[in-house]
Amino acid sequence: MTNQNKYLGIYQDLVTKITHNIYETGSYLPSETQLSELYGSSRETIRKALQNLLTNGYIQKIRGKGSLVLDVKRFVFPVSGITSYKELDESLQMESETRVLQLVDMTIPTGSFAPESVVGDQATFIERLRLVKNEPSVIDRDYILSNIVPTVPLTIAQNSIYEYFENKLGLEISYAVKKITVEPADKTVQELLDIPETESVVVVRSETYLQDSRLFQITEAIHRADRFSFVEFARRIKK
């Protein structure tokens, strides 16, 4: 196991223990020395894992005391960052299932949620229904531009497209621009999410870019408003 994989593994294990109240809000994590002994790792590796916890809002460093565990119940769906649904499912343990409703190669039409700059371009359109604990909760719709990703196999659409993009195709996903709105649900959305006509949905539209600034993915994620909260953790960095 590489050093990077090791500290990420320690980080994820600590996240799991924090979210499952093994390390409760208001308590302190074991010291760096204790964690080093617990995980059989160097203190440098432990510090990297703790820095990830600090950056993502799980702990606060208190001088002379250690790593204070913060209240993470509010972290349901992160606004910032680029995280695949599979990664969220695993980290939040949502007991989720994915159903692929559409997977088709097409020309991006006028009037879609895609920006005008890519209307008329070839893309793979993927529509997926996410069920959380057997209840329909999210509709994900993606245009994946074909000049960058020629095809998306069904088995990939059912699993993790980001794992495929990064590990199989070697794409370097860099940043995204997101817009969040609350909108009335149309008939199709009402039926798919099993919600009444009067209920609104939370829609997250994003454009995702590669390291070289090429746009390659346009996403519309439609969430049941009663299933998720969207919270951003902000940390001030002094200049």
N, C-alpha and C positions, 0 to 999 in steps of 0.2 A: 504493500500500500504506500503510495506517495505521501509526502508530508502534507500536500494540499488536501488530498482525500482524507488524511487522518484528522486534520483540524476541522474539516467540514463535517466529518462523521461525529466528532466530539460535539461540535456546535449543534448538530441536529439532535443528538441524544439529550443534550441539555435543554433544548427547546421542548422536546417531548416531555421531559421531567417537569419543566416549568408549567406547561399547558395542562398537565395532569396533576398539578398540585403536589408533586413529590417535593419540589422546592416551592413553598407557598409564597404568595404576595407578602412583601414586608419582611421576609426572612433573608438571610445571606447565603450565597453559595459557599461551598467549601473553599478554602484558600487555594491559591495557585499550587502550592506544594502538595496539598491534599488531593487536588484534582490530577496533578501530575502522577501521583502514586496510584490513584484510582484507575486512570486510563493507560498507565504505563507509557507516558509520553513526556517529552521535554517540556520545560516551563515555557519555552518559546512557542511551542505548538499550542499549549493551553492559552497563552496570551492572545494568539490569533483567533481562537474560538471565542474567547471572552470579548474580543474587539467586535466580532460579528454580532454577538448578543447585544453589546452596547449600541452599535450602529442601528440595529433593527428594533431597538426599544424594549428589549426584554429585561435589561438590568441598568442600574445606575451605579457608577463607581463612587464610593464614599471614602474619602481619605481617612486612613487609619482604621477603617472597618472592613472594607472589602466590596463585594459585588452585591448590591441590594436588588432583590427581585421586584420588578414593577408589575402593576396590574395589567395583564395582557388579555383579559376577557374582552376588551374593546377591539382587539385585532381579529376581526372576522374576515373581511376581505380587504387586502391592502390596495390603496389607490396608486401609490408609487411603485416603481420597480416593474420588471417584465418577468412574470411568472406564469408558467403553463398551468392549465387547470389540473393536470395530473399532479404537479408539484404541490399545488394548494390542497388538493384532496388528501395527499399523503401527510402534509404537515398539519392540516386541521382535522384529519381523520373524520371526513364527512360521510363515509360509507356511501360513496357515489358510484353511479353507473352512467355510461355514455351510450346513447343510441344515435347512430348516423342516419339522418333523415334524407339528406341529399349529398351526393358526391358527383359533380359533373363538370366537364370542361366546357367553358363558355366564353363569350365576349362580354365584358363588363358593360351592362346596359346604362343608358341615361336614366336618371331618376333613382339610382340605387344609392346605398349609403357610402359608396366609394367616391373619392374626390374627382373633380372634372378632369384632372390631369391624366387619369388612367382609364377614363371611359373609352371604350372601344378596344382596349388591350385584351389579350387572351389571359385567362386565369382559370384556376380550379376553384369552383365554388363548393364550400362545405357547410352544411347545416347540421348541427348536432343538438340533441336534447340531453340535458344533464339532469339526472334524477338523484336527489339526496334523500337517503333513507326511504327509497321507493316513491318519493313524491317529486313530480316534475318541478324544477326550480330555476333552471337557466336554459336559454336558447342561445347557442353560439353560432354566428354566421361569419364565415371567412371567405375573402377572395385572396388566393395565393397566386401571385403573378407568375405566369408560365415561363417568362424569359429567364427567371431565376430558379424556379422549381418546376420542371417540366410536367411532373405528375406526382400525385399523392395517392399511394395505395390505400385501399379500404382498411386493411389491417392497421395502418398507421393512423388513419382518421379515427379509428376506434380506440386508439391508445394515446400516444403523445406525439404530436406533430413536431414539437420543439426538440424532443430527443432525436427524432429523425433528421430534422434540419441541421442540428449542430453536430451530432455524432456520426451520422451516415453521410450527409452531404457536405459537412465541414463548413457550414455557413457561420459567420460571426455576427450574431444578433446584438445590436448595440443600444438602440434607444427607441422610445415610442412617444407619440403625442396622443393624449387622451382627452376626451370630452365626456362629461357625465351629465345626463339630463333625466328628468322625471316626465314620463309621457303617458297618455292614455294607450291602452293596449288595443290593437286591432283584433278582428275576429279570429284570425289564425293564431295569434299569440294567446288570446283568451282560451282557445281550445287546447293548444299544446301545453300551456301552464296550468290549465284547469282553474281559472280565476273568473270572477264575475265581471260583467261589463263595466261596473263602476270602479273597478280597481286599476290603479296606475302601476306602471313598471319602471324600474330603474334601468336606463340604457347607457352602456359604456361603449363609446365608439373610439377606436384607436387606429393609428397608422404606425406600423412598426418598420424600422429601418435597419439595414446592415451597417457594419463598421465603416464601409465606404460611402455611407449616406444614401444608398439606393433603397427606395421604398419597395418592400416585397410582400407585405401582408396588410390587409385592411379588415378590421374586425368590428362586428356589431354584437355585443353581448347583452342579452335582455334578461334581467333578473326579476324574480318575484320580490316585491318590496318587503313582504313579511318574512322572507327567508334570510336576508343578508343585511348587514350594515357595512358601510364603507368608511374606513377611518384611516387617516394619515398620521403617522407619528413624526413630529418635527423636533429636531434637535438644533439648537443654536450653536454655530461655530464662530468663535471670535476671530476677527481679522486683525 
